[in-house]
Amino acid sequence: MARETLPVIVTNRLILREIEEKDCFDMFEYASLPYIGPVAGWQPHTSTNYTKSVIKMYRNKYQFGQIGVYAVHLKENDKMIGTIELHTLTKNFKAELGYTINPKYWGCGYAYEASREVVRFGFDDLNLKRIECCSFIDNLQSKRVCEKLGLTYEGIRKKGYLLYDGTIHDLLCYAITDEEFYDRVRLETW
Ligand SMILES: CC(C)(COP(=O)(O)OP(=O)(O)OC[C@H]1O[C@@H](n2cnc3c(N)ncnc32)[C@H](O)[C@@H]1OP(=O)(O)O)[C@@H](O)C(=O)NCCC(=O)NCCS
């Protein structure tokens, strides 16, 4: 598959652009913390070189039919404060929304703000029919982001996730279809 760069997305306070190697220092700042990666399904980063290798892997996702990963930057100072992506993508069908924000910036609505535009991109530009967002059941912040977005709660996928350490976890599942999304657009609630 040919390499395509993700289109830049601009929101009120954020600029989303495809993650690049130079984001490694800002990413390492939060990805090295012990309580971030494990709740999102990945191991804490052990060095900036490891972070660089993760970014390289993200940028190579297109080889596997995936679109890649957005770095979330603050407009005011260009600080990279997290990532957001539509992963586990099946072309013209569905994908899963995933996000991580540096804890220094939690609770400011950034995950919500970025998600709104990434979901819009998924339906408008990628022609998706369904976008899912799943988290471990005790991840109340992610649950809240899904609720704020107005995604439909679909229940618990019991033993739905095998973590890198071999432990198995239940998943809290939310989703939105293209019809639900365009209804919301028509009602100007998206
Ligand atoms: C999930 C995550 C991306 C949210 O980022 P964020 O930018 O803080 O999200 P937002 O500010 O848009 O929304 C968070 C909401 O959770 C609420 N919240 C925070 N702590 C909470 C708690 N302990 N219980 C319930 N709600 C909580 C916030 O108040 C906010 O809701 P509000 O706007 O109604 O006040 C961030 O917590 C994170 O990176 N977590 C680690 C990685 C992760 O879990 N990724 C998702 C894996 S599926």
The ligand as an SDF file (V2000), in Angstrom:
LIG
                    3D

 48 50  0  0  0  0  0  0  0  0999 V2000
   -8.6880    8.6690   28.9300 C   0  0  0  0  0  0  0  0  0  0  0  0
   -7.9040    9.9470   28.7080 C   0  0  0  0  0  0  0  0  0  0  0  0
   -7.3520    9.9980   27.2970 C   0  0  0  0  0  0  0  0  0  0  0  0
   -8.8430   11.1540   28.9220 C   0  0  0  0  0  0  0  0  0  0  0  0
   -8.1250   12.3310   28.6090 O   0  0  0  0  0  0  0  0  0  0  0  0
   -8.6250   13.7730   29.0650 P   0  0  0  0  0  0  0  0  0  0  0  0
   -8.0680   14.7660   28.0980 O   0  0  0  0  0  0  0  0  0  0  0  0
   -8.3920   13.9690   30.5070 O   0  0  0  0  0  0  0  0  0  0  0  0
  -10.2030   13.6230   28.8120 O   0  0  0  0  0  0  0  0  0  0  0  0
  -11.3070   14.7590   28.9360 P   0  0  0  0  0  0  0  0  0  0  0  0
  -10.7880   15.9070   29.7420 O   0  0  0  0  0  0  0  0  0  0  0  0
  -11.8560   15.0280   27.5880 O   0  0  0  0  0  0  0  0  0  0  0  0
  -12.4280   13.9900   29.7590 O   0  0  0  0  0  0  0  0  0  0  0  0
  -12.1300   13.2810   30.9470 C   0  0  0  0  0  0  0  0  0  0  0  0
  -13.3530   13.2370   31.8120 C   0  0  0  0  0  0  0  0  0  0  0  0
  -13.1590   12.2800   32.8570 O   0  0  0  0  0  0  0  0  0  0  0  0
  -13.4870   12.8900   34.0840 C   0  0  0  0  0  0  0  0  0  0  0  0
  -12.7430   12.1900   35.1390 N   0  0  0  0  0  0  0  0  0  0  0  0
  -11.4910   12.3600   35.5440 C   0  0  0  0  0  0  0  0  0  0  0  0
  -11.2030   11.4950   36.5320 N   0  0  0  0  0  0  0  0  0  0  0  0
  -12.3110   10.7690   36.7340 C   0  0  0  0  0  0  0  0  0  0  0  0
  -12.6600    9.7180   37.6270 C   0  0  0  0  0  0  0  0  0  0  0  0
  -11.7700    9.2430   38.5020 N   0  0  0  0  0  0  0  0  0  0  0  0
  -13.9080    9.2270   37.5560 N   0  0  0  0  0  0  0  0  0  0  0  0
  -14.8000    9.6870   36.6780 C   0  0  0  0  0  0  0  0  0  0  0  0
  -14.5360   10.6750   35.7950 N   0  0  0  0  0  0  0  0  0  0  0  0
  -13.3130   11.2110   35.8530 C   0  0  0  0  0  0  0  0  0  0  0  0
  -13.0850   14.3240   33.8990 C   0  0  0  0  0  0  0  0  0  0  0  0
  -13.6890   15.1560   34.8710 O   0  0  0  0  0  0  0  0  0  0  0  0
  -13.6410   14.5700   32.5030 C   0  0  0  0  0  0  0  0  0  0  0  0
  -15.0570   14.7050   32.4950 O   0  0  0  0  0  0  0  0  0  0  0  0
  -15.7910   16.1430   32.5080 P   0  0  0  0  0  0  0  0  0  0  0  0
  -15.3340   16.8720   31.2590 O   0  0  0  0  0  0  0  0  0  0  0  0
  -17.2290   15.8200   32.5080 O   0  0  0  0  0  0  0  0  0  0  0  0
  -15.3480   16.8620   33.7470 O   0  0  0  0  0  0  0  0  0  0  0  0
   -6.7430   10.0750   29.7400 C   0  0  0  0  0  0  0  0  0  0  0  0
   -7.2460    9.8960   31.0170 O   0  0  0  0  0  0  0  0  0  0  0  0
   -5.6260    9.0680   29.4950 C   0  0  0  0  0  0  0  0  0  0  0  0
   -4.7310    9.3140   28.7000 O   0  0  0  0  0  0  0  0  0  0  0  0
   -5.6600    7.9310   30.2070 N   0  0  0  0  0  0  0  0  0  0  0  0
   -4.6180    6.9090   30.0550 C   0  0  0  0  0  0  0  0  0  0  0  0
   -4.7090    6.2200   28.7140 C   0  0  0  0  0  0  0  0  0  0  0  0
   -6.0850    5.6630   28.4790 C   0  0  0  0  0  0  0  0  0  0  0  0
   -6.7750    5.2440   29.4070 O   0  0  0  0  0  0  0  0  0  0  0  0
   -6.4840    5.6510   27.2200 N   0  0  0  0  0  0  0  0  0  0  0  0
   -7.7570    5.0860   26.8270 C   0  0  0  0  0  0  0  0  0  0  0  0
   -7.6220    3.6180   26.7000 C   0  0  0  0  0  0  0  0  0  0  0  0
   -9.0710    2.9570   25.9870 S   0  0  0  0  0  0  0  0  0  0  0  0
  1  2  1  0
  2  3  1  0
  2  4  1  0
  2 36  1  0
  4  5  1  0
  5  6  1  0
  6  7  2  0
  6  8  1  0
  6  9  1  0
  9 10  1  0
 10 11  2  0
 10 12  1  0
 10 13  1  0
 13 14  1  0
 14 15  1  0
 15 16  1  0
 15 30  1  0
 16 17  1  0
 17 18  1  0
 17 28  1  0
 18 19  1  0
 18 27  1  0
 19 20  2  0
 20 21  1  0
 21 22  1  0
 21 27  2  0
 22 23  1  0
 22 24  2  0
 24 25  1  0
 25 26  2  0
 26 27  1  0
 28 29  1  0
 28 30  1  0
 30 31  1  0
 31 32  1  0
 32 33  2  0
 32 34  1  0
 32 35  1  0
 36 37  1  0
 36 38  1  0
 38 39  2  0
 38 40  1  0
 40 41  1  0
 41 42  1  0
 42 43  1  0
 43 44  2  0
 43 45  1  0
 45 46  1  0
 46 47  1  0
 47 48  1  0
M  END
$$$$
